[in-house]
Amino acid sequence: MENNKSFFWPQGLLIALVVLVGSFSLGLMMLVKPNASEAQSQQTINETAISAKVGTQERIESLKATMLTTWQQQAKAKGFAYAIPPSFLGVTIEAAKISPGKKVIALTFDDGPWPESTAKVLDILKQNDIKATFFVVGQNVKNFPDLLKRVVAEGHTVANHTWHHWYHFMNPQTAAYEIDNTTNLIFQLTGVKTNMFRPPGGMMHNGVAAYAKNSKYAVIMWSSDSMDYSRPSVPRLINNVFREAKPGGIVLMHDGGGNRSQTVEALPTIIANFRKQGYSFVTVPELLEMQDKDQKLIANKK
């Protein structure tokens, strides 16, 4: 029995050591495993965050493009047109007759879209939360369609300014080409059916304005001319705008057709000065709608 005890004692000790080492190793593994898992999870989170950051701008641009496409499809299906009161269709308008105390003004821009200046004008308008009216030239729309799409997407009004911006006399067939092609291209690109027209140079007697009036376009002129087409100095351009500015007025400026850097430079000051005088800004359709409502109120009182 004594010999058996001496034989089993070392074996029992060995087994105990093995169990102890095994338990220690298992505990160590348990401690290490969560840390490794945590590191792996953190790495996954970091990779996901980086991937999301890299892809954010692309997703935003894709979403904007999708929204614009959807809007254009819906507009085309509905035949979207700006709300011009019927009493103004086929009529020439230089300014709106509105009730005293309503200090509103419409900023209009001709001859675009234009790569050097239209985007800058749009940026300034967006910064100031202003909607304007753009009288576009068909061949410029054809050359720079994305600029026109941006004009519409940002809530501005688009109107017809002929295809070639010609001044010479046009027979009915030529006048029809100038106006109809421009209106059709605007619709194809944006879904907007415009019923407003401005004759190049304000010329009313070369055939094109007569065709527009007979086709029931509202012929939109202006009451305040910046004369920016002659490229005056910025202070003179600003003075030109305010010389004839009045409530219900329509301001003529240009975003295309040449170097319009003076217009771009002057625009923030023009906006600021109008606001200091208590003016708010509207599109031409909004301006005409205001006149129509005021006239109806006056008629009802009578």
TORTORLUM-371763 format. One record per residue: residue in one letter; x, y, z of N, C-alpha, C, O in turn. Coordinates in steps of 0.05 Angstrom, whole numbers, plus 5000, padded with zeros to 4 digits. Each point is the difference from the previous one (the first is absolute). Layout:
N
R   type   n.px   n.py   n.pz   ca.px   ca.py   ca.pz   c.px   c.py   c.pz   o.px   o.py   o.pz
R      a      X      Y      Z       X       Y       Z      X      Y      Z      X      Y      Z
...
This chain:
302
R   type   n.px   n.py   n.pz   ca.px   ca.py   ca.pz   c.px   c.py   c.pz   o.px   o.py   o.pz
R      m   5017   4976   5000    4983    5024    5000   5017   5025   5000   4993   5019   4987
R      e   5030   4980   5028    5018    5022    5001   5011   5006   4973   5003   5023   4991
R      n   5004   4954   4994    5011    5004    4973   4979   5011   4982   5007   5017   4983
R      n   4969   4975   5019    4979    5011    4983   4995   5030   5005   4995   5014   4980
R      k   5007   4995   5044    4997    5028    5006   5022   5017   4987   4995   5021   4988
R      s   5030   4968   5014    5022    5015    4988   4998   5000   4970   5009   5019   4987
R      f   4978   4961   5002    4997    4999    4970   4979   5020   4991   5004   5013   4980
R      f   4973   4989   5034    4978    5017    4992   5005   5030   5006   4987   5017   4988
R      w   5029   4988   5031    5004    5028    5008   5012   5017   4978   4989   5022   4994
R      p   5032   4970   4993    5010    5016    4977   4979   5003   4978   4998   5021   4987
R      q   4988   4957   5008    4980    5002    4978   4978   5020   5007   4992   5015   4983
R      g   4999   4985   5041    4979    5019    5009   5010   5028   4998   4985   5018   4992
R      l   5040   4986   5015    5012    5027    4998   5001   5009   4972   4994   5023   4993
R      l   5014   4959   4989    5002    5007    4972   4973   5007   4988   4997   5020   4985
R      i   4983   4964   5022    4973    5006    4990   4990   5027   5010   4987   5015   4985
R      a   5019   4990   5040    4991    5026    5012   5013   5023   4985   4987   5021   4995
R      l   5039   4976   4999    5014    5022    4985   4989   5004   4973   4996   5022   4990
R      v   4997   4956   4996    4989    5001    4973   4973   5015   5001   4994   5017   4983
R      v   4989   4975   5037    4974    5014    5002   5004   5029   5006   4985   5017   4988
R      l   5034   4990   5029    5005    5028    5007   5009   5016   4976   4990   5022   4995
R      v   5029   4967   4990    5010    5014    4976   4978   5003   4980   4997   5021   4987
R      g   4986   4958   5009    4978    5001    4981   4981   5022   5007   4990   5015   4983
R      s   5003   4986   5043    4981    5020    5009   5011   5028   4995   4986   5018   4992
R      f   5040   4986   5014    5013    5026    4996   4999   5008   4971   4994   5023   4993
R      s   5013   4958   4990    5000    5005    4971   4972   5007   4990   4997   5019   4984
R      l   4983   4966   5025    4973    5006    4992   4991   5028   5008   4987   5015   4986
R      g   5021   4992   5039    4993    5027    5010   5014   5021   4984   4988   5021   4994
R      l   5036   4974   4999    5015    5020    4984   4987   5003   4973   4998   5023   4990
R      m   4994   4955   4998    4987    5002    4974   4974   5015   5002   4993   5016   4982
R      m   4992   4980   5040    4975    5015    5004   5005   5030   5002   4984   5016   4990
R      l   5038   4991   5023    5007    5028    5003   5008   5013   4973   4992   5022   4994
R      v   5024   4963   4991    5011    5010    4975   4978   5002   4979   5000   5019   4984
R      k   4982   4962   5015    4981    4998    4978   4981   5024   4998   4996   5010   4979
R      p   4993   5000   5044    4983    5023    4998   5015   5025   4990   4989   5015   4984
R      n   5037   4987   5024    5015    5023    4991   5004   4999   4969   4998   5020   4986
R      a   5008   4956   5005    5004    4997    4971   4974   5006   4985   5000   5013   4979
R      s   4978   4977   5032    4974    5005    4988   4993   5029   5000   4989   5011   4980
R      e   5018   5003   5042    4994    5028    5002   5016   5016   4980   4990   5018   4987
R      a   5036   4974   5010    5017    5014    4980   4989   4996   4972   5000   5018   4983
R      q   4991   4957   5012    4989    4994    4973   4975   5016   4995   4996   5010   4978
R      s   4987   4992   5043    4975    5016    4997   5006   5029   4995   4988   5013   4983
R      q   5033   4998   5032    5007    5028    4996   5011   5005   4972   4994   5020   4988
R      q   5021   4961   5002    5011    5002    4973   4977   5001   4980   5001   5015   4980
R      t   4980   4967   5024    4977    4999    4982   4984   5026   5001   4992   5011   4979
R      i   5005   5001   5045    4985    5025    5002   5015   5022   4986   4989   5016   4986
R      n   5038   4985   5018    5016    5020    4987   4999   4998   4969   4997   5021   4986
R      e   5004   4955   5004    4999    4996    4971   4973   5009   4990   4998   5012   4978
R      t   4981   4982   5037    4973    5007    4991   4997   5031   5000   4988   5011   4982
R      a   5023   5002   5039    4998    5029    5001   5015   5013   4977   4991   5019   4988
R      i   5033   4971   5006    5016    5011    4978   4985   4996   4974   4999   5018   4983
R      s   4991   4958   5013    4985    4994    4976   4976   5019   4997   4994   5010   4978
R      a   4992   4994   5044    4976    5018    4999   5008   5028   4994   4987   5014   4984
R      k   5036   4995   5027    5009    5028    4995   5008   5004   4971   4993   5020   4988
R      v   5021   4960   5002    5008    5002    4972   4976   5000   4981   5001   5014   4980
R      g   4979   4970   5026    4977    4998    4982   4978   5020   5004   4981   5001   4984
R      t   5021   5016   5037    4979    5019    5006   4994   5019   4977   4977   5003   4991
R      q   5044   5010   4999    4997    5020    4978   4988   4987   4975   4983   5012   4987
R      e   5027   4963   5007    4989    4987    4976   4970   4994   5003   4985   5003   4981
R      r   5007   4988   5044    4972    4994    5004   4983   5025   4999   4977   5000   4990
R      i   5034   5023   5021    4985    5025    4998   4996   5008   4972   4977   5008   4992
R      e   5044   4991   4992    4998    5008    4972   4981   4982   4984   4984   5009   4984
R      s   5017   4965   5023    4982    4981    4987   4971   5005   5007   4983   4999   4983
R      l   5013   5008   5043    4973    5006    5009   4989   5025   4986   4977   5001   4992
R      k   5040   5019   5006    4992    5025    4987   4992   4995   4971   4980   5010   4990
R      a   5037   4974   4997    4995    4994    4971   4974   4984   4997   4984   5005   4982
R      t   5011   4977   5037    4976    4984    4999   4975   5017   5005   4980   4997   4986
R      m   5022   5021   5033    4978    5018    5006   4993   5018   4977   4977   5004   4993
R      l   5045   5007   4994    4995    5017    4977   4988   4985   4977   4981   5010   4987
R      t   5028   4966   5008    4989    4984    4979   4970   4994   5005   4984   5002   4982
R      t   5010   4990   5043    4973    4995    5007   4982   5024   4997   4978   4999   4989
R      w   5033   5024   5020    4984    5025    4997   4995   5006   4971   4978   5008   4993
R      q   5043   4989   4990    4997    5006    4972   4979   4981   4987   4983   5009   4984
R      q   5017   4966   5023    4981    4981    4989   4972   5008   5009   4981   4999   4984
R      q   5015   5008   5041    4974    5008    5010   4991   5026   4986   4976   5003   4993
R      a   5043   5015   5004    4993    5026    4987   4991   4995   4971   4981   5012   4991
R      k   5034   4971   4995    4992    4994    4972   4973   4987   4999   4984   5006   4982
R      a   5011   4976   5036    4974    4986    5000   4977   5019   5005   4978   4997   4989
R      k   5027   5023   5028    4979    5019    5006   5000   5024   4981   4980   5015   5000
R      g   5041   4988   4985    5002    5023    4982   5002   5026   5017   4985   5019   4996
R      f   5033   4981   5023    5003    5022    5019   5004   5027   4986   5016   5002   4982
R      a   4968   5018   5026    5003    5027    4990   4998   5019   5023   4987   4995   5020
R      y   5027   5028   4977    4999    5020    5021   4972   5013   5000   4988   5003   4979
R      a   5004   5005   5045    4972    5010    5003   4999   5029   4992   5003   5018   5016
R      i   4992   4987   4958    4995    5027    4990   4970   5004   4998   4987   4985   4985
R      p   5002   5035   5028    4971    5005    4998   4993   5004   4970   5015   5014   4986
R      p   4963   4975   5005    4992    5002    4972   4999   5028   4989   5004   5005   4976
R      s   4990   5015   5041    4998    5027    4991   5026   5011   4989   5000   5021   4987
R      f   5023   4966   5020    5026    5010    4991   5010   4986   4975   5020   5009   4988
R      l   4967   4970   5003    5009    4985    4977   4994   5016   4974   4977   5009   4996
R      g   5043   4994   4988    4997    5016    4976   5003   5030   5005   4993   5016   4983
R      v   5016   4991   5041    5002    5028    5008   5030   5007   5006   5015   4983   5008
R      t   4992   5042   4988    5027    5010    5006   5000   5012   5028   4983   5017   5006
R      i   5036   4975   5011    5001    5009    5027   5027   5012   5006   5021   4987   4994
R      e   4980   5037   5017    5025    5013    5008   5004   4999   5030   5023   5000   5010
R      a   4955   5001   5005    5001    4998    5029   4972   4992   5009   4981   5001   4985
R      a   5017   4992   5040    4974    4992    5011   4988   5024   5016   5014   5015   5013
R      k   4960   4987   4985    4985    5020    5015   4989   4987   5025   4981   4984   4999
R      i   5032   5023   5023    4993    4987    5026   4992   5021   5020   5005   5024   4996
R      s   4983   4967   5026    4990    5018    5021   5023   5015   5013   5022   4988   5003
R      p   4974   5037   5004    5021    5015    5014   5009   4986   5025   4984   4988   5015
R      g   5041   5013   4991    5011    4987    5024   5011   4973   4995   5015   4989   5017
R      k   4979   4999   4960    5012    4974    4993   5026   5004   4986   5000   5003   4975
R      k   5022   4997   5040    5026    5005    4988   5012   4974   4990   5016   4987   5015
R      v   4977   5005   4961    5011    4975    4988   5013   5008   4973   4992   5019   4988
R      i   5027   4965   5005    5015    5005    4975   5008   4974   4988   5004   4980   5014
R      a   4997   5018   4959    5007    4975    4986   5027   5004   4986   5003   5018   4984
R      l   5017   4966   5024    5025    5000    4986   4999   4981   4976   4991   4977   5003
R      t   5018   5032   4974    5000    4984    4976   5027   5000   4987   5014   5020   5001
R      f   4993   4957   4987    5026    4997    4987   4997   4989   4972   4985   4981   4996
R      d   5028   5032   4985    4997    4993    4972   5025   4986   4989   5022   5003   5011
R      d   4974   4983   4966    5022    4991    4982   5015   4976   5009   5019   4991   4987
R      g   4973   4996   5036    5014    4976    5008   4986   4976   4988   4984   5002   4981
R      p   5024   4974   5028    5021    4996    5020   5027   5004   4989   5005   4996   4976
R      w   5014   5013   5041    5027    5007    4992   5020   4989   5019   4997   5004   5025
R      p   5024   4982   4965    5018    4986    5018   5015   5017   5019   5006   4991   5023
R      e   5001   5033   4970    5017    5017    5017   4985   5014   5022   5012   5009   5020
R      s   4962   4993   4978    4985    5018    5018   4974   4989   5012   4993   5007   5022
R      t   4993   4976   4964    4974    4991    5010   5003   4985   5027   4984   5005   5018
R      a   5035   4978   4984    5004    4986    5026   5006   5019   5023   4991   4996   5022
R      k   5024   5025   4972    5007    5019    5021   4975   5016   5008   4996   5005   5024
R      v   4988   5003   4957    4975    5013    5006   4982   4982   5017   4988   5009   5020
R      l   5010   4966   4973    4984    4981    5015   5010   4997   5028   4985   4997   5019
R      d   5041   5002   4984    5012    4998    5027   4992   5023   5018   4992   4997   5023
R      i   5009   5027   4966    4993    5025    5015   4970   4999   5007   4993   5006   5023
R      l   4990   4987   4958    4972    4999    5006   4994   4979   5021   4983   5004   5018
R      k   5030   4973   4981    4996    4979    5020   5009   5009   5027   4986   4995   5020
R      q   5036   5019   4982    5010    5010    5026   4981   5019   5012   4998   5003   5025
R      n   4987   5012   4958    4981    5020    5010   4971   4991   5000   4982   5016   5006
R      d   5014   4959   4988    4973    4988    5000   4981   5016   4982   4978   5008   5009
R      i   5031   4997   4966    4984    5016    4981   4994   4983   4975   5018   4985   4991
R      k   4958   5017   4999    4992    4987    4975   4998   5022   4979   4988   5021   5005
R      a   5024   4974   4972    5000    5019    4978   4988   4988   4975   4991   4977   5000
R      t   5008   5038   4978    4989    4991    4975   5022   5002   4979   5012   5021   4996
R      f   4993   4957   4990    5021    4999    4979   4988   4997   4973   4985   4981   4994
R      f   5021   5038   4988    4991    4999    4972   5023   4989   4984   5021   5013   4996
R      v   4976   4962   4995    5022    4985    4989   5000   4999   4969   4978   5001   4988
R      v   5045   4997   5001    5004    4998    4971   5003   4971   4992   5015   4985   5012
R      g   4969   5006   4969    4999    4972    4993   5026   4987   4994   5006   4978   5009
R      q   5011   5036   4975    5025    4987    4993   5019   4998   5024   5017   4982   5001
R      n   4980   5035   5018    5016    4998    5025   4989   4977   5017   5015   4986   5013
R      v   4959   5011   4987    4988    4977    5014   5010   4974   4988   5007   4981   5015
R      k   4995   5018   4959    5010    4976    4986   5029   4994   5008   5008   4977   5004
R      n   5008   5044   4998    5028    4997    5006   5006   4995   5030   5020   4986   5006
R      f   4963   5024   5011    5005    4998    5029   4975   4990   5014   4989   5015   5018
R      p   5001   4962   4976    4974    4991    5011   5001   4996   5031   4980   5004   5013
R      d   5043   4988   4998    5001    4996    5029   4996   5026   5015   4989   4999   5022
R      l   5020   5023   4967    4995    5025    5013   4970   5007   5001   4990   5010   5021
R      l   4996   4985   4957    4971    5004    5000   4987   4982   5021   4982   5009   5014
R      k   5026   4966   4987    4988    4982    5020   5005   5010   5028   4982   4996   5017
R      r   5040   5015   4988    5006    5011    5027   4981   5023   5006   4990   5003   5022
R      v   5006   5015   4958    4983    5023    5003   4972   4990   5010   4989   5011   5019
R      v   5000   4969   4967    4974    4990    5006   5000   4985   5027   4982   5003   5016
R      a   5038   4981   4988    5002    4984    5025   5001   5017   5025   4991   4992   5021
R      e   5020   5032   4977    5003    5018    5023   4976   5019   5002   5001   5019   5016
R      g   4978   4976   4969    4975    5014    5004   4996   5026   4985   4981   5015   5006
R      h   5037   4991   4975    4997    5025    4985   4981   4995   4976   4995   4978   4993
R      t   4996   5044   4996    4982    4999    4977   5016   5003   4974   5019   5016   4999
R      v   4973   4968   4981    5014    5001    4974   4980   5010   4979   4977   4992   5000
R      a   5033   5025   4983    4983    5012    4979   5016   5001   4974   5024   4996   4999
R      n   4961   5010   4979    5011    4998    4973   5012   5027   4991   4988   5021   5004
R      h   5036   4977   4984    5014    5024    4990   5010   4995   4971   5021   5011   4992
R      t   4965   4973   4993    5006    4992    4972   5023   4980   4999   5014   4996   5020
R      w   4990   4994   4957    5022    4980    4996   5027   5013   4994   5020   4992   5011
R      h   4980   5028   4971    5026    5012    4992   5005   5028   5011   5023   5010   4998
R      h   4957   5002   5015    5004    5027    5009   5005   5020   4977   5017   5017   5002
R      w   4968   4980   4977    5002    5017    4977   4984   5026   5004   4980   5000   5014
R      y   5030   5021   4973    4986    5026    5000   4985   5006   4974   4982   5017   5000
R      h   5026   4971   4978    4990    5007    4974   4971   4991   4997   4989   4985   5016
R      f   4998   5025   4963    4972    4993    4995   4998   4970   4994   5017   4989   4986
R      m   4961   5000   5024    4995    4971    4996   4972   4996   4989   4981   5011   5011
R      n   5016   4973   4968    4973    4993    4991   4988   4980   5020   5014   4990   5018
R      p   4960   5005   4979    4987    4982    5020   5013   4973   5003   5000   4989   5022
R      q   5010   5000   4956    5012    4973    5001   5026   5001   5017   5005   4983   5016
R      t   5011   5038   4979    5025    5003    5016   4994   5005   5029   5013   4989   5018
R      a   4968   5029   4987    4992    5006    5028   4990   4976   5014   5007   4995   5023
R      a   4978   4988   4963    4990    4975    5012   5022   4982   5007   5000   4987   5022
R      y   5020   5011   4960    5024    4983    5006   5014   5010   5025   5007   4984   5018
R      e   4997   5042   4984    5015    5012    5022   4986   4995   5027   5014   4994   5020
R      i   4961   5008   4980    4985    4997    5026   4993   4971   5005   5005   4990   5022
R      d   4984   4996   4959    4990    4973    5005   5023   4981   5007   4997   4983   5018
R      n   5025   5019   4968    5022    4982    5005   5011   5004   5028   5008   4981   5014
R      t   4993   5044   4995    5010    5006    5027   4982   4989   5021   5008   4987   5019
R      t   4966   5018   4978    4980    4990    5019   5001   4969   5001   4998   4989   5021
R      n   5004   4998   4956    5000    4971    4999   5024   4988   5014   4998   4980   5013
R      l   5026   5033   4983    5024    4990    5012   4999   5004   5031   5009   4982   5015
R      i   4981   5040   4994    4996    5004    5028   4983   4978   5012   5006   4989   5021
R      f   4972   5004   4965    4982    4979    5010   5014   4973   5000   4997   4985   5019
R      q   5018   5009   4959    5013    4974    4998   5020   4996   5023   5003   4978   5010
R      l   5011   5044   4998    5021    4997    5020   4989   5002   5029   5011   4987   5018
R      t   4968   5028   4986    4991    5005    5027   4971   4993   5006   4992   4998   5023
R      g   4992   4998   4956    4972    4995    5005   4983   5025   5003   4976   4999   5005
R      v   5037   5024   4993    4986    5026    5003   4990   5010   4973   5015   5002   4981
R      k   4959   5005   5019    4988    5013    4976   4998   5030   5006   4982   5008   5015
R      t   5036   5007   4974    4999    5029    5006   4981   5014   4982   4997   4993   4977
R      n   4989   5027   5034    4982    5017    4984   5008   5029   5004   4983   5018   4998
R      m   5043   4987   5007    5010    5027    5002   5022   5004   4979   5016   4981   4995
R      f   4986   5043   4994    5019    5006    4979   5011   5028   5004   4985   5018   5008
R      r   5040   4985   4986    5013    5027    4999   5015   5003   4974   5017   4984   4994
R      p   4976   5036   4990    5014    5004    4974   5028   5010   5004   5005   5018   5017
R      p   5015   4971   4969    5027    5010    5002   5002   5030   4994   4988   5010   4981
R      g   5026   5004   5036    5003    5029    4997   4974   5015   5005   4999   5024   4996
R      g   4980   4962   5013    4975    5013    5004   4986   5009   4974   4983   5017   5000
R      m   5026   4971   4978    4989    5008    4974   4972   4988   4996   4996   4976   5001
R      m   4985   5042   4994    4972    4992    4998   4990   5000   4972   4977   4992   4995
R      h   5039   5016   4985    4989    5003    4973   5016   4986   4979   5001   5009   4977
R      n   5012   4969   5030    5015    4984    4980   4987   4973   4995   5013   4982   4988
R      g   4963   5015   5020    4985    4975    4994   4999   4980   5022   4980   4985   5002
R      v   5040   5014   5015    5001    4978    5020   4981   5006   5023   4987   4981   5010
R      a   5011   5043   4999    4981    5007    5022   4971   4996   4991   4984   4991   5016
R      a   5011   5016   4959    4972    4997    4990   4993   4970   5000   4977   4993   5007
R      y   5041   4990   4985    4995    4971    5000   4995   4991   5029   4982   4984   5004
R      a   5034   5025   5014    4997    4992    5028   4972   5008   5011   4987   4985   5014
R      k   5005   5040   4980    4974    5009    5010   4977   4985   4988   4981   4993   5013
R      n   5022   5001   4961    4979    4985    4986   4998   4971   5011   4980   4987   4998
R      s   5043   5003   5012    5001    4973    5012   4994   5000   5030   5004   4980   5013
R      k   4986   5042   4997    4991    5003    5028   5023   4997   5020   4997   4988   5021
R      y   5026   5023   4972    5021    5003    5020   4996   5027   5014   4991   5020   4987
R      a   5016   4981   5038    5002    5026    5014   5027   5012   4992   5021   4987   5005
R      v   4979   5036   4983    5024    5013    4991   5011   5017   5023   4988   5021   5006
R      i   5034   4971   5006    5010    5012    5024   5023   5019   4993   5021   4992   4991
R      m   4974   5034   5014    5022    5020    4996   5012   5006   5027   5005   4982   5016
R      w   5001   5044   4990    5012    5007    5025   4995   5029   5006   4993   5016   4983
R      s   5010   4991   5043    4996    5027    5008   5026   5012   5011   5002   5025   5003
R      s   5018   4958   5002    5026    5010    5010   5022   4985   4985   5003   4976   5001
R      d   5014   5040   4985    5020    4988    4982   5028   5005   5012   5009   5023   5003
R      s   5005   4955   5004    5027    5003    5011   5020   5009   4979   5021   5010   5006
R      m   4972   4986   4968    5018    5006    4978   5027   4985   5003   5021   5010   4991
R      d   4978   4967   5021    5025    4985    5004   5011   4989   4974   5024   4993   4999
R      y   4960   5006   4980    5010    4991    4974   5021   5018   4989   5016   4992   4983
R      s   4984   5034   5026    5021    5019    4991   5024   5000   5018   5019   5015   4996
R      r   4981   4967   5024    5022    4996    5018   5009   5026   5015   5023   5008   4998
R      p   4958   5004   5015    5007    5023    5017   5016   4992   5024   5002   4976   5007
R      s   5009   5044   5007    5013    4994    5026   4979   4989   5019   4976   5005   4997
R      v   5033   4981   5024    4982    4989    5019   4983   5021   5014   4975   4996   5002
R      p   5036   5026   5007    4983    5021    5013   4979   5011   4980   4978   5005   5008
R      r   5030   4999   4967    4981    5011    4981   4978   4979   4994   4976   5008   4997
R      l   5031   4967   5001    4980    4979    4996   4980   5000   5023   4976   4998   4995
R      i   5033   5003   5029    4982    5001    5023   4982   5024   4999   4976   4999   5005
R      n   5036   5024   4988    4984    5025    4998   4979   4997   4978   4977   5010   5004
R      n   5030   4977   4974    4980    4996    4979   4976   4984   5009   4977   5007   4993
R      v   5028   4973   5023    4978    4983    5011   4981   5017   5017   4975   4997   4997
R      f   5036   5019   5020    4983    5014    5020   4988   5027   4989   4983   5011   5013
R      r   5027   4998   4965    4990    5025    4989   4970   4999   4994   4986   5019   5004
R      e   5005   4958   4985    4972    4997    4993   4986   4978   5016   4977   4992   4994
R      a   5036   4998   5027    4988    4978    5016   4975   5010   5015   5000   5023   5011
R      k   4979   4960   4990    4976    5007    5014   4985   4975   5007   5005   4979   4989
R      p   4977   5022   5031    4984    4976    5007   4985   4989   4976   4987   5015   4985
R      g   5014   4959   5012    4988    4987    4976   5017   5001   4976   4991   4992   4978
R      g   5034   5017   5025    5017    5003    4977   5014   4974   4991   5001   4981   5015
R      i   5009   5020   4961    5015    4978    4988   5027   5010   4992   5003   5019   4984
R      v   5018   4969   5028    5028    5009    4995   5013   4983   4979   4999   4975   5001
R      l   5013   5038   4979    5013    4986    4978   5030   4998   5006   5014   5021   5003
R      m   4996   4955   4998    5029    4994    5002   5006   4977   4981   4982   4989   4987
R      h   5044   5004   5011    5008    4979    4981   5020   4981   5015   5018   5009   5013
R      d   4976   4965   4983    5019    4980    5010   5015   4987   4977   5018   4984   5005
R      g   4976   5024   4970    5013    4988    4977   5004   5019   4978   4994   5024   5003
R      g   5017   4966   4975    5004    5017    4976   5026   5015   4999   5004   5016   4982
R      g   5014   4979   5037    5025    5014    5001   5012   5000   5028   4991   4985   5017
R      n   5028   5033   4987    5013    5002    5026   4980   5014   5020   4994   5024   4996
R      r   4997   4962   5023    4981    5011    5020   5012   5002   5028   4986   4997   5020
R      s   5040   5007   4981    5013    5001    5026   4991   5023   5016   4998   4999   5025
R      q   4995   5024   4962    4990    5023    5015   4973   4994   5013   4995   5008   5022
R      t   4988   4978   4963    4974    4993    5011   5003   4981   5024   4987   5004   5020
R      v   5030   4977   4978    5005    4981    5022   5011   5016   5024   4992   4994   5023
R      e   5026   5024   4972    5012    5016    5022   4979   5018   5013   5000   5004   5025
R      a   4983   5008   4959    4980    5019    5010   4976   4987   5014   4988   5013   5017
R      l   5006   4962   4976    4975    4988    5009   4997   4999   5030   4978   5007   5010
R      p   5042   4985   5006    4996    5000    5029   4992   5028   5011   4984   5001   5018
R      t   5029   5020   4972    4993    5027    5009   4972   5008   4992   4986   5013   5015
R      i   5006   4980   4960    4973    5006    4991   4980   4987   5018   4980   5012   5008
R      i   5024   4963   4999    4982    4985    5018   4999   5013   5027   4979   5005   5011
R      a   5045   5002   5000    5001    5012    5027   4986   5027   5000   4986   5006   5019
R      n   5018   5010   4960    4988    5027    5000   4969   4998   4998   4986   5016   5012
R      f   5005   4965   4971    4971    4997    4999   4988   4992   5027   4979   5010   5008
R      r   5034   4972   5006    4991    4991    5026   5001   5023   5020   4982   5002   5017
R      k   5038   5015   4982    5001    5023    5018   4976   5018   4996   4991   5014   5018
R      q   5000   4987   4957    4977    5017    4994   4973   4986   5005   4978   5011   4995
R      g   5023   4965   5016    4976    4986    5007   4988   4983   4978   4977   4991   5003
R      y   5038   5004   4976    4989    4983    4978   5003   4971   5006   5019   4991   5014
R      s   4963   4993   4975    5003    4971    4998   5000   4992   4971   4992   5016   4983
R      f   5018   4960   5011    5004    4992    4972   4980   4978   4992   4994   4982   5015
R      v   4996   5021   4960    4981    4981    4989   5008   4994   4972   5015   5014   4987
R      t   4974   4964   5002    5003    4994    4972   4979   5016   4984   4981   5011   5011
R      v   5022   4990   4963    4981    5014    4983   4972   4988   5003   4980   5015   5003
R      p   5016   4959   4995    4973    4989    5004   4988   5008   5027   4976   5006   5002
R      e   5040   4994   5019    4990    5008    5027   4991   5029   4999   4980   5007   5012
R      l   5036   5009   4975    4994    5029    4998   4973   5004   4986   4983   5016   5008
R      l   5013   4970   4969    4975    5003    4985   4976   4989   5016   4978   5010   4997
R      e   5027   4969   5018    4979    4988    5016   4991   5021   5022   4976   5002   5006
R      m   5043   5012   5005    4994    5021    5020   4983   5022   4987   4980   5009   5012
R      q   5027   4999   4964    4984    5021    4987   4971   4989   4994   4981   5015   5004
R      d   5018   4961   4987    4974    4988    4994   4982   4999   5025   4976   5007   4998
R      k   5035   4985   5024    4984    4999    5025   4992   5028   5009   4977   5004   5009
R      d   5041   5015   4989    4993    5028    5008   4978   5011   4982   4982   5013   5010
R      q   5019   4981   4964    4979    5010    4982   4973   4987   5006   4980   5013   4998
R      k   5021   4962   5009    4975    4986    5007   4988   5011   5026   4975   5003   5002
R      l   5042   5004   5017    4990    5012    5025   4987   5027   4995   4979   5006   5011
R      i   5034   5010   4972    4989    5026    4994   4974   4997   4986   4981   5015   5005
R      a   5017   4966   4976    4975    4996    4985   4978   4991   5019   4977   5008   4996
R      n   5029   4975   5023    4980    4990    5019   4989   5023   5018   4977   5000   5007
R      k   5041   5018   5000    4992    5023    5017   4980   5018   4985   4982   5012   5012
R      k   5022   4990   4962    4982    5016    4984   4972   4987   4997   4982   5011   4988
